[in-house]
Amino acid sequence: MNADADGHSGAAVPVQSREGSPVAADFVPSALGTREHWDAVYERELRTFQEYGDTGEIWFGEESMNRLIRWLQKHKIPSDASVLDIGTGNGVFLVELVKHGFSNITGIDYSPSAIKLSASILEKEGLSNINLKVEDFLSLSTKLSGFHVCVDKGTFDAISLNPDNAVEKRKQYVKSLSRVLEVKGFFLITSCNWTKAELLDVFSEGFELFEELPTPKFSFGGC
């Protein structure tokens, strides 16, 4: 990965993207892009975990999460490399990272209930060496920086659906990513809203494609 003139660099790795759909300008605003929605989701999932021990949904499925970990292993990312999970949700991905030997992990989410849920799940798993922070990635309040790997499993998708000026929020996302990712670091993104070409366009300044991970595809047939 080559750094740009400003020293910001990263490898945009579209792990999963849609095979053709409306361009970004045609995205319909949705409650899925609001903090209120996700606060409600994780408040509900936190109660469910407390009552039944159910950890909740794994975004894009368990296989998608495993593909990310296999990629890290394939490219021999050091076990002590700093990893930032952007929009960690229930923190299940963090648990899997630890189980596969990674030890320098941070999970952030702008929903306090998500962080409470993550902390509860980590405690149940007997894990205490993971950093969890309530953070809005678009308005970082702490000095998060120098991460070797940043992972997004749907946060950028949600931001793209925000009813309040999603275009500017996407631009701010790229700025925040440039701030937290170290030079020659890797950005792994999984998306169901964006094609590979669109992601490359959004992250064109300071990033270049390192690799696209093959994912299962299916199509619908008409009569």
N, C-alpha and C positions, 0 to 999 in steps of 0.2 A: 504494500500500500504506500503510495507516495503522498506526502503532505503537500497542501497547496501553499500559496504565497504567504498566507496568514498563519501557517503552522497548524491549522486544523485539518485533521484527516480522519478517515475511518473507512471501513469496508461495508458498504450497504449489502446485506445478504438477504434478498427476498426469499424467505423460506417457503412461503406459500402465497400465491396471488391469484386473483380471479382471471379467467380467460375471456376478457372482453366484457365491458359493461359501460354505462354512461360515464363520461369524463367527469373529473372532479367537480367542475362547475355545475354539474347536473345533480349532485348529491342532494337529497331531500333532507332538510334538518330533522332531527329526531331527538326524542328524550334520551336515547342511548348516548347522546353527546353531552349530557348535563351531569353535573356533580350530584344534583338532587336524586337523579335516577340511581346512580351507583351507591350513594349513601343508603338509599332504601334497600337496594339489593343486598348489600353486605350487612346491614342491620338484620335483615331476615336470615341470611346465611349464618350469621353469628349466633342468633337464637337457635337455629336448627342444629348447629354444631354443639352448643351447650346442652341441648335437650337429647339429641340422638347420636352425636359423634360424627355426623356426616360432614365431610370437608367441603362439599359443594362442587361446582362445575370446574372442569379443567378446560380452559379456553383452547379451542381447536383440537381437543382430544389428547389422550395420553400419547398416542403415536407421534403427534406433532412435537410434543415436549421431548420425547425420546430422540427424535431426529436432531434436535438442537444439541442435546448432550452427546450424541454420537459424533456430530460435527466438531464439537470442542475436543473430543478425544482423538478424532482422526487427524486434526491439525496440531495435536500435542500442545494444546493450551495448558500452561503450567497450573498445577493444582492450587498454587497460591496466587494466581492471577486475580486481580480485582474485578469482580463482576457486579454490574448494576442491573437489577430487574426493574424496568420502568412500568409502573402500574402492576404491582405484584399481586393484587387481589387476595386470594386465600393463601398465598405463599407456598403452594404445593410444589411449584417449580424449584423453589429454594431448597426444600426438603430433598428433592431428587438430586440437586447439585451436590449437596453434602454427602448423600449416600454414594455418589460417584467420586468422592475424594476432594471436591473443591472446598476451600476453607476461608476465602476472603470475599464474602458475599454481602451485598446490601440490597434490600428491597424497599422500594418507596411506593406510596399510593396517596392520592389526595383525600381518600375516604378514611377517616379515623376508624370506622368500623371494620374496614378491610385490614388495617394494621392490627387491630385487636384480634380479629379472626386469625390472621397469620401468626401472631404471637401465641395464641391458644393452641394452634395446631403444632407449632414448633415445640411448645412446652410438652404437649402430649407425646411427641416423638423424642423427647429428651434432648433437644438441641437448644443450645444457649449462645452459640458463637456466631450468630447471624445478626447483622445490623438491620433494624427496621426503623423507618422514619415516615412520619406523615409529611408528605411533600407534594406540592403541585409542580409537576415538571415544567410547566410554562412560567412559573414564578418561583424559582428556587430560593429558599431563604437561608440555606446553609451552604458551606463551601464544598459542595460535592464536585470533585474533579479527579482526573488522573485514572479513570477506569480503563482497564485493558479490553473489557468486553461489556457492551451494553445490549440488553435484550428487550424487545418489545413484542408482546403477544396479543395485540389488539388495541393498545392504547392510542396509537396513531389513527386507527380506524375510527375509534370513538370520537376523537378530537375532530375528525373530518365531518362528523355529523352534528357538531355543536351549532345550535341555532343562532348564536351570537358571534358573527364575524369569524367563521371557521377558517377562511383564507389566511387572516392575520395570525390565528392561533397555530396554523400549520407552519407558518414562517417562524414563529417564536419557538416551536418545537425544534426546528432545525438549529436555531441559535443555541438553544439549551443543550442539544446533543453535542454541538461543537465545543461547548464549554466543558462538559463532563467527560468526554471521551479523549483519551490520550492520543498523541500523535502515533500513527500506525496501529491504532486500536481497531477493534471489530465491532460493527453494529449488526446485530441479527434481528431482522424484522419479519414477522409473520402477519400476513394481511389477507382478508377476504374481500376488501373493497377496492383494492388498487391492483392494476396490472403491473408487471415488471417494468414496462416502459414508463408508466406514470410515476412509479417509485423512483426510478433513475432520474426522472426530470425533477421531482421534488427535492431530491438529495444530490443534485448535480454540483452544487457549490461546496467544494471541500471533501467530497466523497466519491468513490468509484466502486463499481461492482467487483467483488472478489470472486464470488461464486453463487450460483443459484442452486438450492437444494431441490432435487426431484421429489415431487409429491404425487400421490395418487390423483387421477383425474377421472371424471365421469361426465356423461352428457345425457341430455334428455332427447328422446325421439318423439317426433310428432306423427300424427296419422295422416 
